[in-house]
Each structure stands twice: as C-alpha cells, then as structure tokens.
C-alpha cells in the first residue's frame, strides 16, 4: 500500500548522475540504497503544469519512496511512501 504525501523535501544531496543520494523529508533523514525507476511527467499543459522528473527509490532501511523534481521551480518533493 502507498501513502500519497506530496510534501517539499527539506534538504537533498545528489549523486554523480544528479539523482537523489540523501534527503530529509517528513521529519526524518533518508539514505538512498538504489534508484529503482526514473520517469518524466509532462503535466497538464492546459493547467500550466510543468515537467516533473520522478524517482522511485529504495532507501537504506528497505522502504520504497517516490520523489520528484519540479523542473520549472527547481524544487524537490516527496510524493509517495510505500508501506
């Protein structure tokens, strides 16, 4: 089961390829063990939404989370946390 959170990431450290390596969100720190999947969402152009790049990540504690980077704003968000 997944929980939709869509909250800003407080702090983020990227790795050599630009993907997340460590981040702080939801009041805790997370370390990325591996990137499971990366995809782009172009958003609804009629609603003025810009492109987002999503990352499905496995954390060091074994939890799956999804982050995205709002390309226009240059900000990161934690989107979904899997139980």
mmCIF file of the N, C-alpha and C atoms, coordinates in Angstrom:
data_MODEL
# 
_entry.id   MODEL 
# 
loop_
_atom_site.group_PDB 
_atom_site.id 
_atom_site.type_symbol 
_atom_site.label_atom_id 
_atom_site.label_alt_id 
_atom_site.label_comp_id 
_atom_site.label_asym_id 
_atom_site.label_entity_id 
_atom_site.label_seq_id 
_atom_site.pdbx_PDB_ins_code 
_atom_site.Cartn_x 
_atom_site.Cartn_y 
_atom_site.Cartn_z 
_atom_site.occupancy 
_atom_site.B_iso_or_equiv 
_atom_site.pdbx_formal_charge 
_atom_site.auth_seq_id 
_atom_site.auth_comp_id 
_atom_site.auth_asym_id 
_atom_site.auth_atom_id 
_atom_site.pdbx_PDB_model_num 
ATOM 1   N N  . UNK A 1 1  ? 0.842  -1.178 0.000   1.00 0.00 ? 1  UNK A N  1 
ATOM 2   C CA . UNK A 1 1  ? 0.000  0.000  0.000   1.00 0.00 ? 1  UNK A CA 1 
ATOM 3   C C  . UNK A 1 1  ? 0.889  1.244  0.000   1.00 0.00 ? 1  UNK A C  1 
ATOM 4   N N  . UNK A 1 2  ? 0.441  2.272  -0.652  1.00 0.00 ? 2  UNK A N  1 
ATOM 5   C CA . UNK A 1 2  ? 1.214  3.510  -0.747  1.00 0.00 ? 2  UNK A CA 1 
ATOM 6   C C  . UNK A 1 2  ? 0.426  4.666  -0.142  1.00 0.00 ? 2  UNK A C  1 
ATOM 7   N N  . UNK A 1 3  ? 1.178  5.594  0.401   1.00 0.00 ? 3  UNK A N  1 
ATOM 8   C CA . UNK A 1 3  ? 0.579  6.787  1.006   1.00 0.00 ? 3  UNK A CA 1 
ATOM 9   C C  . UNK A 1 3  ? 1.040  7.994  0.196   1.00 0.00 ? 3  UNK A C  1 
ATOM 10  N N  . UNK A 1 4  ? 0.088  8.757  -0.338  1.00 0.00 ? 4  UNK A N  1 
ATOM 11  C CA . UNK A 1 4  ? 0.402  9.967  -1.087  1.00 0.00 ? 4  UNK A CA 1 
ATOM 12  C C  . UNK A 1 4  ? 0.659  11.096 -0.104  1.00 0.00 ? 4  UNK A C  1 
ATOM 13  N N  . UNK A 1 5  ? 1.832  11.740 -0.200  1.00 0.00 ? 5  UNK A N  1 
ATOM 14  C CA . UNK A 1 5  ? 2.172  12.816 0.736   1.00 0.00 ? 5  UNK A CA 1 
ATOM 15  C C  . UNK A 1 5  ? 2.402  14.151 0.024   1.00 0.00 ? 5  UNK A C  1 
ATOM 16  N N  . UNK A 1 6  ? 3.093  14.172 -1.094  1.00 0.00 ? 6  UNK A N  1 
ATOM 17  C CA . UNK A 1 6  ? 3.357  15.359 -1.911  1.00 0.00 ? 6  UNK A CA 1 
ATOM 18  C C  . UNK A 1 6  ? 3.763  16.582 -1.080  1.00 0.00 ? 6  UNK A C  1 
ATOM 19  N N  . UNK A 1 7  ? 4.855  16.430 -0.345  1.00 0.00 ? 7  UNK A N  1 
ATOM 20  C CA . UNK A 1 7  ? 5.373  17.500 0.530   1.00 0.00 ? 7  UNK A CA 1 
ATOM 21  C C  . UNK A 1 7  ? 6.781  17.890 0.086   1.00 0.00 ? 7  UNK A C  1 
ATOM 22  N N  . UNK A 1 8  ? 7.187  19.129 0.322   1.00 0.00 ? 8  UNK A N  1 
ATOM 23  C CA . UNK A 1 8  ? 8.537  19.550 -0.070  1.00 0.00 ? 8  UNK A CA 1 
ATOM 24  C C  . UNK A 1 8  ? 9.625  18.769 0.674   1.00 0.00 ? 8  UNK A C  1 
ATOM 25  N N  . UNK A 1 9  ? 10.714 18.511 -0.028  1.00 0.00 ? 9  UNK A N  1 
ATOM 26  C CA . UNK A 1 9  ? 11.905 17.923 0.584   1.00 0.00 ? 9  UNK A CA 1 
ATOM 27  C C  . UNK A 1 9  ? 12.661 19.064 1.251   1.00 0.00 ? 9  UNK A C  1 
ATOM 28  N N  . UNK A 1 10 ? 13.044 18.856 2.509   1.00 0.00 ? 10 UNK A N  1 
ATOM 29  C CA . UNK A 1 10 ? 13.715 19.913 3.275   1.00 0.00 ? 10 UNK A CA 1 
ATOM 30  C C  . UNK A 1 10 ? 15.163 20.113 2.840   1.00 0.00 ? 10 UNK A C  1 
ATOM 31  N N  . UNK A 1 11 ? 15.833 19.013 2.529   1.00 0.00 ? 11 UNK A N  1 
ATOM 32  C CA . UNK A 1 11 ? 17.250 19.054 2.155   1.00 0.00 ? 11 UNK A CA 1 
ATOM 33  C C  . UNK A 1 11 ? 17.521 17.857 1.252   1.00 0.00 ? 11 UNK A C  1 
ATOM 34  N N  . UNK A 1 12 ? 18.384 18.032 0.256   1.00 0.00 ? 12 UNK A N  1 
ATOM 35  C CA . UNK A 1 12 ? 18.666 16.935 -0.657  1.00 0.00 ? 12 UNK A CA 1 
ATOM 36  C C  . UNK A 1 12 ? 20.112 17.005 -1.127  1.00 0.00 ? 12 UNK A C  1 
ATOM 37  N N  . UNK A 1 13 ? 20.746 15.837 -1.158  1.00 0.00 ? 13 UNK A N  1 
ATOM 38  C CA . UNK A 1 13 ? 22.111 15.694 -1.678  1.00 0.00 ? 13 UNK A CA 1 
ATOM 39  C C  . UNK A 1 13 ? 22.028 14.779 -2.888  1.00 0.00 ? 13 UNK A C  1 
ATOM 40  N N  . UNK A 1 14 ? 22.573 15.227 -4.012  1.00 0.00 ? 14 UNK A N  1 
ATOM 41  C CA . UNK A 1 14 ? 22.517 14.419 -5.222  1.00 0.00 ? 14 UNK A CA 1 
ATOM 42  C C  . UNK A 1 14 ? 23.811 13.645 -5.426  1.00 0.00 ? 14 UNK A C  1 
ATOM 43  N N  . UNK A 1 15 ? 23.707 12.579 -6.199  1.00 0.00 ? 15 UNK A N  1 
ATOM 44  C CA . UNK A 1 15 ? 24.866 11.771 -6.554  1.00 0.00 ? 15 UNK A CA 1 
ATOM 45  C C  . UNK A 1 15 ? 25.467 12.253 -7.862  1.00 0.00 ? 15 UNK A C  1 
ATOM 46  N N  . UNK A 1 16 ? 26.455 11.533 -8.393  1.00 0.00 ? 16 UNK A N  1 
ATOM 47  C CA . UNK A 1 16 ? 27.164 11.938 -9.607  1.00 0.00 ? 16 UNK A CA 1 
ATOM 48  C C  . UNK A 1 16 ? 26.257 12.145 -10.829 1.00 0.00 ? 16 UNK A C  1 
ATOM 49  N N  . UNK A 1 17 ? 25.196 11.355 -10.963 1.00 0.00 ? 17 UNK A N  1 
ATOM 50  C CA . UNK A 1 17 ? 24.293 11.488 -12.113 1.00 0.00 ? 17 UNK A CA 1 
ATOM 51  C C  . UNK A 1 17 ? 23.175 12.490 -11.907 1.00 0.00 ? 17 UNK A C  1 
ATOM 52  N N  . UNK A 1 18 ? 23.148 13.154 -10.760 1.00 0.00 ? 18 UNK A N  1 
ATOM 53  C CA . UNK A 1 18 ? 22.111 14.143 -10.477 1.00 0.00 ? 18 UNK A CA 1 
ATOM 54  C C  . UNK A 1 18 ? 20.902 13.600 -9.745  1.00 0.00 ? 18 UNK A C  1 
ATOM 55  N N  . UNK A 1 19 ? 20.852 12.293 -9.536  1.00 0.00 ? 19 UNK A N  1 
ATOM 56  C CA . UNK A 1 19 ? 19.740 11.697 -8.797  1.00 0.00 ? 19 UNK A CA 1 
ATOM 57  C C  . UNK A 1 19 ? 19.944 11.822 -7.300  1.00 0.00 ? 19 UNK A C  1 
ATOM 58  N N  . UNK A 1 20 ? 18.887 11.641 -6.529  1.00 0.00 ? 20 UNK A N  1 
ATOM 59  C CA . UNK A 1 20 ? 18.981 11.769 -5.071  1.00 0.00 ? 20 UNK A CA 1 
ATOM 60  C C  . UNK A 1 20 ? 19.897 10.718 -4.448  1.00 0.00 ? 20 UNK A C  1 
ATOM 61  N N  . UNK A 1 21 ? 20.692 11.140 -3.477  1.00 0.00 ? 21 UNK A N  1 
ATOM 62  C CA . UNK A 1 21 ? 21.543 10.219 -2.716  1.00 0.00 ? 21 UNK A CA 1 
ATOM 63  C C  . UNK A 1 21 ? 21.116 10.205 -1.250  1.00 0.00 ? 21 UNK A C  1 
ATOM 64  N N  . UNK A 1 22 ? 20.869 11.373 -0.692  1.00 0.00 ? 22 UNK A N  1 
ATOM 65  C CA . UNK A 1 22 ? 20.356 11.513 0.683   1.00 0.00 ? 22 UNK A CA 1 
ATOM 66  C C  . UNK A 1 22 ? 19.378 12.670 0.683   1.00 0.00 ? 22 UNK A C  1 
ATOM 67  N N  . UNK A 1 23 ? 18.358 12.565 1.550   1.00 0.00 ? 23 UNK A N  1 
ATOM 68  C CA . UNK A 1 23 ? 17.425 13.680 1.652   1.00 0.00 ? 23 UNK A CA 1 
ATOM 69  C C  . UNK A 1 23 ? 16.749 13.679 3.019   1.00 0.00 ? 23 UNK A C  1 
ATOM 70  N N  . UNK A 1 24 ? 16.193 14.826 3.345   1.00 0.00 ? 24 UNK A N  1 
ATOM 71  C CA . UNK A 1 24 ? 15.434 14.980 4.585   1.00 0.00 ? 24 UNK A CA 1 
ATOM 72  C C  . UNK A 1 24 ? 14.027 15.408 4.203   1.00 0.00 ? 24 UNK A C  1 
ATOM 73  N N  . UNK A 1 25 ? 13.054 14.632 4.696   1.00 0.00 ? 25 UNK A N  1 
ATOM 74  C CA . UNK A 1 25 ? 11.646 14.912 4.426   1.00 0.00 ? 25 UNK A CA 1 
ATOM 75  C C  . UNK A 1 25 ? 10.805 14.229 5.493   1.00 0.00 ? 25 UNK A C  1 
ATOM 76  N N  . UNK A 1 26 ? 9.648  14.793 5.744   1.00 0.00 ? 26 UNK A N  1 
ATOM 77  C CA . UNK A 1 26 ? 8.701  14.234 6.716   1.00 0.00 ? 26 UNK A CA 1 
ATOM 78  C C  . UNK A 1 26 ? 9.333  14.082 8.094   1.00 0.00 ? 26 UNK A C  1 
ATOM 79  N N  . UNK A 1 27 ? 10.256 14.979 8.426   1.00 0.00 ? 27 UNK A N  1 
ATOM 80  C CA . UNK A 1 27 ? 10.864 14.989 9.750   1.00 0.00 ? 27 UNK A CA 1 
ATOM 81  C C  . UNK A 1 27 ? 11.946 13.957 9.988   1.00 0.00 ? 27 UNK A C  1 
ATOM 82  N N  . UNK A 1 28 ? 12.429 13.321 8.925   1.00 0.00 ? 28 UNK A N  1 
ATOM 83  C CA . UNK A 1 28 ? 13.498 12.331 9.100   1.00 0.00 ? 28 UNK A CA 1 
ATOM 84  C C  . UNK A 1 28 ? 14.467 12.370 7.933   1.00 0.00 ? 28 UNK A C  1 
ATOM 85  N N  . UNK A 1 29 ? 15.619 11.753 8.136   1.00 0.00 ? 29 UNK A N  1 
ATOM 86  C CA . UNK A 1 29 ? 16.637 11.665 7.086   1.00 0.00 ? 29 UNK A CA 1 
ATOM 87  C C  . UNK A 1 29 ? 16.552 10.303 6.413   1.00 0.00 ? 29 UNK A C  1 
ATOM 88  N N  . UNK A 1 30 ? 16.753 10.284 5.106   1.00 0.00 ? 30 UNK A N  1 
ATOM 89  C CA . UNK A 1 30 ? 16.682 9.070  4.303   1.00 0.00 ? 30 UNK A CA 1 
ATOM 90  C C  . UNK A 1 30 ? 17.977 8.948  3.502   1.00 0.00 ? 30 UNK A C  1 
ATOM 91  N N  . UNK A 1 31 ? 18.486 7.732  3.372   1.00 0.00 ? 31 UNK A N  1 
ATOM 92  C CA . UNK A 1 31 ? 19.640 7.445  2.524   1.00 0.00 ? 31 UNK A CA 1 
ATOM 93  C C  . UNK A 1 31 ? 19.167 6.521  1.414   1.00 0.00 ? 31 UNK A C  1 
ATOM 94  N N  . UNK A 1 32 ? 19.521 6.842  0.192   1.00 0.00 ? 32 UNK A N  1 
ATOM 95  C CA . UNK A 1 32 ? 19.085 6.062  -0.964  1.00 0.00 ? 32 UNK A CA 1 
ATOM 96  C C  . UNK A 1 32 ? 20.024 4.873  -1.162  1.00 0.00 ? 32 UNK A C  1 
ATOM 97  N N  . UNK A 1 33 ? 19.457 3.668  -1.188  1.00 0.00 ? 33 UNK A N  1 
ATOM 98  C CA . UNK A 1 33 ? 20.233 2.458  -1.464  1.00 0.00 ? 33 UNK A CA 1 
ATOM 99  C C  . UNK A 1 33 ? 20.350 2.240  -2.971  1.00 0.00 ? 33 UNK A C  1 
ATOM 100 N N  . UNK A 1 34 ? 19.236 2.501  -3.692  1.00 0.00 ? 34 UNK A N  1 
ATOM 101 C CA . UNK A 1 34 ? 19.277 2.362  -5.153  1.00 0.00 ? 34 UNK A CA 1 
ATOM 102 C C  . UNK A 1 34 ? 18.092 3.073  -5.791  1.00 0.00 ? 34 UNK A C  1 
ATOM 103 N N  . UNK A 1 35 ? 18.298 3.480  -7.014  1.00 0.00 ? 35 UNK A N  1 
ATOM 104 C CA . UNK A 1 35 ? 17.227 4.065  -7.821  1.00 0.00 ? 35 UNK A CA 1 
ATOM 105 C C  . UNK A 1 35 ? 16.549 2.916  -8.551  1.00 0.00 ? 35 UNK A C  1 
ATOM 106 N N  . UNK A 1 36 ? 15.263 2.747  -8.320  1.00 0.00 ? 36 UNK A N  1 
ATOM 107 C CA . UNK A 1 36 ? 14.511 1.649  -8.924  1.00 0.00 ? 36 UNK A CA 1 
ATOM 108 C C  . UNK A 1 36 ? 14.020 2.030  -10.318 1.00 0.00 ? 36 UNK A C  1 
ATOM 109 N N  . UNK A 1 37 ? 13.534 3.263  -10.452 1.00 0.00 ? 37 UNK A N  1 
ATOM 110 C CA . UNK A 1 37 ? 12.951 3.695  -11.726 1.00 0.00 ? 37 UNK A CA 1 
ATOM 111 C C  . UNK A 1 37 ? 12.984 5.223  -11.809 1.00 0.00 ? 37 UNK A C  1 
ATOM 112 N N  . UNK A 1 38 ? 13.120 5.733  -13.021 1.00 0.00 ? 38 UNK A N  1 
ATOM 113 C CA . UNK A 1 38 ? 13.075 7.181  -13.280 1.00 0.00 ? 38 UNK A CA 1 
ATOM 114 C C  . UNK A 1 38 ? 12.136 7.396  -14.461 1.00 0.00 ? 38 UNK A C  1 
ATOM 115 N N  . UNK A 1 39 ? 11.249 8.392  -14.368 1.00 0.00 ? 39 UNK A N  1 
ATOM 116 C CA . UNK A 1 39 ? 10.375 8.729  -15.485 1.00 0.00 ? 39 UNK A CA 1 
ATOM 117 C C  . UNK A 1 39 ? 10.010 10.208 -15.439 1.00 0.00 ? 39 UNK A C  1 
ATOM 118 N N  . UNK A 1 40 ? 9.551  10.707 -16.579 1.00 0.00 ? 40 UNK A N  1 
ATOM 119 C CA . UNK A 1 40 ? 9.138  12.110 -16.690 1.00 0.00 ? 40 UNK A CA 1 
ATOM 120 C C  . UNK A 1 40 ? 7.630  12.183 -16.863 1.00 0.00 ? 40 UNK A C  1 
ATOM 121 N N  . UNK A 1 41 ? 7.052  13.220 -16.262 1.00 0.00 ? 41 UNK A N  1 
ATOM 122 C CA . UNK A 1 41 ? 5.632  13.521 -16.416 1.00 0.00 ? 41 UNK A CA 1 
ATOM 123 C C  . UNK A 1 41 ? 5.552  14.950 -16.932 1.00 0.00 ? 41 UNK A C  1 
ATOM 124 N N  . UNK A 1 42 ? 4.905  15.134 -18.062 1.00 0.00 ? 42 UNK A N  1 
ATOM 125 C CA . UNK A 1 42 ? 4.845  16.469 -18.658 1.00 0.00 ? 42 UNK A CA 1 
ATOM 126 C C  . UNK A 1 42 ? 3.780  17.352 -18.032 1.00 0.00 ? 42 UNK A C  1 
ATOM 127 N N  . UNK A 1 43 ? 2.913  16.802 -17.204 1.00 0.00 ? 43 UNK A N  1 
ATOM 128 C CA . UNK A 1 43 ? 1.878  17.602 -16.552 1.00 0.00 ? 43 UNK A CA 1 
ATOM 129 C C  . UNK A 1 43 ? 0.766  17.970 -17.517 1.00 0.00 ? 43 UNK A C  1 
ATOM 130 N N  . UNK A 1 44 ? -0.217 18.656 -17.002 1.00 0.00 ? 44 UNK A N  1 
ATOM 131 C CA . UNK A 1 44 ? -1.358 19.102 -17.799 1.00 0.00 ? 44 UNK A CA 1 
ATOM 132 C C  . UNK A 1 44 ? -1.053 20.493 -18.346 1.00 0.00 ? 44 UNK A C  1 
ATOM 133 N N  . UNK A 1 45 ? -0.744 20.576 -19.620 1.00 0.00 ? 45 UNK A N  1 
ATOM 134 C CA . UNK A 1 45 ? -0.354 21.859 -20.205 1.00 0.00 ? 45 UNK A CA 1 
ATOM 135 C C  . UNK A 1 45 ? -1.451 22.904 -20.051 1.00 0.00 ? 45 UNK A C  1 
ATOM 136 N N  . UNK A 1 46 ? -2.730 22.463 -20.129 1.00 0.00 ? 46 UNK A N  1 
ATOM 137 C CA . UNK A 1 46 ? -3.854 23.399 -20.016 1.00 0.00 ? 46 UNK A CA 1 
ATOM 138 C C  . UNK A 1 46 ? -4.007 23.956 -18.599 1.00 0.00 ? 46 UNK A C  1 
ATOM 139 N N  . UNK A 1 47 ? -3.392 23.289 -17.625 1.00 0.00 ? 47 UNK A N  1 
ATOM 140 C CA . UNK A 1 47 ? -3.434 23.766 -16.236 1.00 0.00 ? 47 UNK A CA 1 
ATOM 141 C C  . UNK A 1 47 ? -2.137 24.496 -15.864 1.00 0.00 ? 47 UNK A C  1 
ATOM 142 N N  . UNK A 1 48 ? -1.236 24.633 -16.836 1.00 0.00 ? 48 UNK A N  1 
ATOM 143 C CA . UNK A 1 48 ? 0.015  25.343 -16.587 1.00 0.00 ? 48 UNK A CA 1 
ATOM 144 C C  . UNK A 1 48 ? 1.040  24.544 -15.803 1.00 0.00 ? 48 UNK A C  1 
ATOM 145 N N  . UNK A 1 49 ? 0.855  23.216 -15.744 1.00 0.00 ? 49 UNK A N  1 
ATOM 146 C CA . UNK A 1 49 ? 1.809  22.375 -15.013 1.00 0.00 ? 49 UNK A CA 1 
ATOM 147 C C  . UNK A 1 49 ? 3.048  22.128 -15.869 1.00 0.00 ? 49 UNK A C  1 
ATOM 148 N N  . UNK A 1 50 ? 4.193  22.209 -15.242 1.00 0.00 ? 50 UNK A N  1 
ATOM 149 C CA . UNK A 1 50 ? 5.449  21.958 -15.937 1.00 0.00 ? 50 UNK A CA 1 
ATOM 150 C C  . UNK A 1 50 ? 5.884  20.512 -15.806 1.00 0.00 ? 50 UNK A C  1 
ATOM 151 N N  . UNK A 1 51 ? 7.030  20.211 -16.400 1.00 0.00 ? 51 UNK A N  1 
ATOM 152 C CA . UNK A 1 51 ? 7.577  18.859 -16.377 1.00 0.00 ? 51 UNK A CA 1 
ATOM 153 C C  . UNK A 1 51 ? 8.121  18.509 -14.999 1.00 0.00 ? 51 UNK A C  1 
ATOM 154 N N  . UNK A 1 52 ? 7.886  17.260 -14.604 1.00 0.00 ? 52 UNK A N  1 
ATOM 155 C CA . UNK A 1 52 ? 8.423  16.719 -13.355 1.00 0.00 ? 52 UNK A CA 1 
ATOM 156 C C  . UNK A 1 52 ? 9.192  15.449 -13.686 1.00 0.00 ? 52 UNK A C  1 
ATOM 157 N N  . UNK A 1 53 ? 10.319 15.269 -13.013 1.00 0.00 ? 53 UNK A N  1 
ATOM 158 C CA . UNK A 1 53 ? 11.091 14.034 -13.152 1.00 0.00 ? 53 UNK A CA 1 
ATOM 159 C C  . UNK A 1 53 ? 10.925 13.257 -11.852 1.00 0.00 ? 53 UNK A C  1 
ATOM 160 N N  . UNK A 1 54 ? 10.368 12.055 -11.957 1.00 0.00 ? 54 UNK A N  1 
ATOM 161 C CA . UNK A 1 54 ? 10.089 11.210 -10.798 1.00 0.00 ? 54 UNK A CA 1 
ATOM 162 C C  . UNK A 1 54 ? 11.191 10.175 -10.614 1.00 0.00 ? 54 UNK A C  1 
ATOM 163 N N  . UNK A 1 55 ? 11.473 9.868  -9.354  1.00 0.00 ? 55 UNK A N  1 
ATOM 164 C CA . UNK A 1 55 ? 12.437 8.837  -8.977  1.00 0.00 ? 55 UNK A CA 1 
ATOM 165 C C  . UNK A 1 55 ? 11.768 7.906  -7.979  1.00 0.00 ? 55 UNK A C  1 
ATOM 166 N N  . UNK A 1 56 ? 11.679 6.624  -8.320  1.00 0.00 ? 56 UNK A N  1 
ATOM 167 C CA . UNK A 1 56 ? 11.250 5.623  -7.338  1.00 0.00 ? 56 UNK A CA 1 
ATOM 168 C C  . UNK A 1 56 ? 12.529 5.075  -6.729  1.00 0.00 ? 56 UNK A C  1 
ATOM 169 N N  . UNK A 1 57 ? 12.626 5.167  -5.399  1.00 0.00 ? 57 UNK A N  1 
ATOM 170 C CA . UNK A 1 57 ? 13.864 4.863  -4.691  1.00 0.00 ? 57 UNK A CA 1 
ATOM 171 C C  . UNK A 1 57 ? 13.658 3.788  -3.640  1.00 0.00 ? 57 UNK A C  1 
ATOM 172 N N  . UNK A 1 58 ? 14.674 2.962  -3.461  1.00 0.00 ? 58 UNK A N  1 
ATOM 173 C CA . UNK A 1 58 ? 14.720 2.065  -2.309  1.00 0.00 ? 58 UNK A CA 1 
ATOM 174 C C  . UNK A 1 58 ? 15.682 2.703  -1.316  1.00 0.00 ? 58 UNK A C  1 
ATOM 175 N N  . UNK A 1 59 ? 15.218 2.877  -0.085  1.00 0.00 ? 59 UNK A N  1 
ATOM 176 C CA . UNK A 1 59 ? 16.060 3.507  0.932   1.00 0.00 ? 59 UNK A CA 1 
ATOM 177 C C  . UNK A 1 59 ? 16.903 2.459  1.649   1.00 0.00 ? 59 UNK A C  1 
ATOM 178 N N  . UNK A 1 60 ? 17.880 2.918  2.404   1.00 0.00 ? 60 UNK A N  1 
ATOM 179 C CA . UNK A 1 60 ? 18.769 2.020  3.151   1.00 0.00 ? 60 UNK A CA 1 
ATOM 180 C C  . UNK A 1 60 ? 17.997 1.163  4.147   1.00 0.00 ? 60 UNK A C  1 
ATOM 181 N N  . UNK A 1 61 ? 16.856 1.655  4.622   1.00 0.00 ? 61 UNK A N  1 
ATOM 182 C CA . UNK A 1 61 ? 16.052 0.873  5.574   1.00 0.00 ? 61 UNK A CA 1 
ATOM 183 C C  . UNK A 1 61 ? 15.064 -0.054 4.858   1.00 0.00 ? 61 UNK A C  1 
ATOM 184 N N  . UNK A 1 62 ? 15.128 -0.114 3.510   1.00 0.00 ? 62 UNK A N  1 
ATOM 185 C CA . UNK A 1 62 ? 14.310 -1.047 2.751   1.00 0.00 ? 62 UNK A CA 1 
ATOM 186 C C  . UNK A 1 62 ? 12.950 -0.527 2.321   1.00 0.00 ? 62 UNK A C  1 
ATOM 187 N N  . UNK A 1 63 ? 12.672 0.720  2.563   1.00 0.00 ? 63 UNK A N  1 
ATOM 188 C CA . UNK A 1 63 ? 11.379 1.298  2.205   1.00 0.00 ? 63 UNK A CA 1 
ATOM 189 C C  . UNK A 1 63 ? 11.440 1.894  0.794   1.00 0.00 ? 63 UNK A C  1 
ATOM 190 N N  . UNK A 1 64 ? 10.333 1.801  0.069   1.00 0.00 ? 64 UNK A N  1 
ATOM 191 C CA . UNK A 1 64 ? 10.233 2.437  -1.240  1.00 0.00 ? 64 UNK A CA 1 
ATOM 192 C C  . UNK A 1 64 ? 9.586  3.804  -1.089  1.00 0.00 ? 64 UNK A C  1 
ATOM 193 N N  . UNK A 1 65 ? 10.155 4.798  -1.754  1.00 0.00 ? 65 UNK A N  1 
ATOM 194 C CA . UNK A 1 65 ? 9.591  6.148  -1.765  1.00 0.00 ? 65 UNK A CA 1 
ATOM 195 C C  . UNK A 1 65 ? 9.702  6.702  -3.179  1.00 0.00 ? 65 UNK A C  1 
ATOM 196 N N  . UNK A 1 66 ? 8.856  7.671  -3.486  1.00 0.00 ? 66 UNK A N  1 
ATOM 197 C CA . UNK A 1 66 ? 8.947  8.379  -4.753  1.00 0.00 ? 66 UNK A CA 1 
ATOM 198 C C  . UNK A 1 66 ? 9.200  9.853  -4.479  1.00 0.00 ? 66 UNK A C  1 
ATOM 199 N N  . UNK A 1 67 ? 10.205 10.381 -5.154  1.00 0.00 ? 67 UNK A N  1 
ATOM 200 C CA . UNK A 1 67 ? 10.494 11.810 -5.130  1.00 0.00 ? 67 UNK A CA 1 
ATOM 201 C C  . UNK A 1 67 ? 10.297 12.335 -6.539  1.00 0.00 ? 67 UNK A C  1 
ATOM 202 N N  . UNK A 1 68 ? 10.024 13.632 -6.645  1.00 0.00 ? 68 UNK A N  1 
ATOM 203 C CA . UNK A 1 68 ? 10.073 14.255 -7.957  1.00 0.00 ? 68 UNK A CA 1 
ATOM 204 C C  . UNK A 1 68 ? 10.714 15.621 -7.863  1.00 0.00 ? 68 UNK A C  1 
ATOM 205 N N  . UNK A 1 69 ? 11.272 16.033 -8.991  1.00 0.00 ? 69 UNK A N  1 
ATOM 206 C CA . UNK A 1 69 ? 11.860 17.364 -9.113  1.00 0.00 ? 69 UNK A CA 1 
ATOM 207 C C  . UNK A 1 69 ? 11.001 18.151 -10.077 1.00 0.00 ? 69 UNK A C  1 
ATOM 208 N N  . UNK A 1 70 ? 10.450 19.251 -9.590  1.00 0.00 ? 70 UNK A N  1 
ATOM 209 C CA . UNK A 1 70 ? 9.703  20.174 -10.439 1.00 0.00 ? 70 UNK A CA 1 
ATOM 210 C C  . UNK A 1 70 ? 10.741 20.930 -11.264 1.00 0.00 ? 70 UNK A C  1 
ATOM 211 N N  . UNK A 1 71 ? 10.817 20.633 -12.547 1.00 0.00 ? 71 UNK A N  1 
ATOM 212 C CA . UNK A 1 71 ? 11.873 21.179 -13.397 1.00 0.00 ? 71 UNK A CA 1 
ATOM 213 C C  . UNK A 1 71 ? 11.793 22.704 -13.508 1.00 0.00 ? 71 UNK A C  1 
ATOM 214 N N  . UNK A 1 72 ? 10.596 23.239 -13.556 1.00 0.00 ? 72 UNK A N  1 
ATOM 215 C CA . UNK A 1 72 ? 10.427 24.689 -13.695 1.00 0.00 ? 72 UNK A CA 1 
ATOM 216 C C  . UNK A 1 72 ? 10.848 25.429 -12.428 1.00 0.00 ? 72 UNK A C  1 
ATOM 217 N N  . UNK A 1 73 ? 10.420 24.925 -11.277 1.00 0.00 ? 73 UNK A N  1 
ATOM 218 C CA . UNK A 1 73 ? 10.724 25.583 -9.998  1.00 0.00 ? 73 UNK A CA 1 
ATOM 219 C C  . UNK A 1 73 ? 12.089 25.181 -9.450  1.00 0.00 ? 73 UNK A C  1 
ATOM 220 N N  . UNK A 1 74 ? 12.617 24.029 -9.913  1.00 0.00 ? 74 UNK A N  1 
ATOM 221 C CA . UNK A 1 74 ? 13.897 23.547 -9.405  1.00 0.00 ? 74 UNK A CA 1 
ATOM 222 C C  . UNK A 1 74 ? 13.810 23.022 -7.984  1.00 0.00 ? 74 UNK A C  1 
ATOM 223 N N  . UNK A 1 75 ? 12.617 22.601 -7.565  1.00 0.00 ? 75 UNK A N  1 
ATOM 224 C CA . UNK A 1 75 ? 12.411 22.115 -6.194  1.00 0.00 ? 75 UNK A CA 1 
ATOM 225 C C  . UNK A 1 75 ? 12.078 20.631 -6.196  1.00 0.00 ? 75 UNK A C  1 
ATOM 226 N N  . UNK A 1 76 ? 12.451 19.973 -5.084  1.00 0.00 ? 76 UNK A N  1 
ATOM 227 C CA . UNK A 1 76 ? 12.213 18.546 -4.892  1.00 0.00 ? 76 UNK A CA 1 
ATOM 228 C C  . UNK A 1 76 ? 11.053 18.332 -3.926  1.00 0.00 ? 76 UNK A C  1 
ATOM 229 N N  . UNK A 1 77 ? 10.288 17.250 -4.174  1.00 0.00 ? 77 UNK A N  1 
ATOM 230 C CA . UNK A 1 77 ? 9.154  16.884 -3.333  1.00 0.00 ? 77 UNK A CA 1 
ATOM 231 C C  . UNK A 1 77 ? 9.168  15.382 -3.088  1.00 0.00 ? 77 UNK A C  1 
ATOM 232 N N  . UNK A 1 78 ? 8.738  14.979 -1.896  1.00 0.00 ? 78 UNK A N  1 
ATOM 233 C CA . UNK A 1 78 ? 8.488  13.561 -1.643  1.00 0.00 ? 78 UNK A CA 1 
ATOM 234 C C  . UNK A 1 78 ? 7.026  13.347 -2.003  1.00 0.00 ? 78 UNK A C  1 
ATOM 235 N N  . UNK A 1 79 ? 6.780  12.443 -2.931  1.00 0.00 ? 79 UNK A N  1 
ATOM 236 C CA . UNK A 1 79 ? 5.451  12.270 -3.494  1.00 0.00 ? 79 UNK A CA 1 
ATOM 237 C C  . UNK A 1 79 ? 4.680  11.128 -2.839  1.00 0.00 ? 79 UNK A C  1 
ATOM 238 N N  . UNK A 1 80 ? 5.338  9.986  -2.703  1.00 0.00 ? 80 UNK A N  1 
ATOM 239 C CA . UNK A 1 80 ? 4.646  8.794  -2.212  1.00 0.00 ? 80 UNK A CA 1 
ATOM 240 C C  . UNK A 1 80 ? 5.593  7.973  -1.348  1.00 0.00 ? 80 UNK A C  1 
ATOM 241 N N  . UNK A 1 81 ? 5.036  7.359  -0.297  1.00 0.00 ? 81 UNK A N  1 
ATOM 242 C CA . UNK A 1 81 ? 5.785  6.454  0.578   1.00 0.00 ? 81 UNK A CA 1 
ATOM 243 C C  . UNK A 1 81 ? 5.037  5.126  0.591   1.00 0.00 ? 81 UNK A C  1 
ATOM 244 N N  . UNK A 1 82 ? 5.747  4.047  0.292   1.00 0.00 ? 82 UNK A N  1 
ATOM 245 C CA . UNK A 1 82 ? 5.146  2.708  0.274   1.00 0.00 ? 82 UNK A CA 1 
ATOM 246 C C  . UNK A 1 82 ? 5.347  2.042  1.626   1.00 0.00 ? 82 UNK A C  1 
ATOM 247 N N  . UNK A 1 83 ? 4.304  1.376  2.100   1.00 0.00 ? 83 UNK A N  1 
ATOM 248 C CA . UNK A 1 83 ? 4.376  0.649  3.381   1.00 0.00 ? 83 UNK A CA 1 
ATOM 249 C C  . UNK A 1 83 ? 5.090  -0.672 3.221   1.00 0.00 ? 83 UNK A C  1 
# 
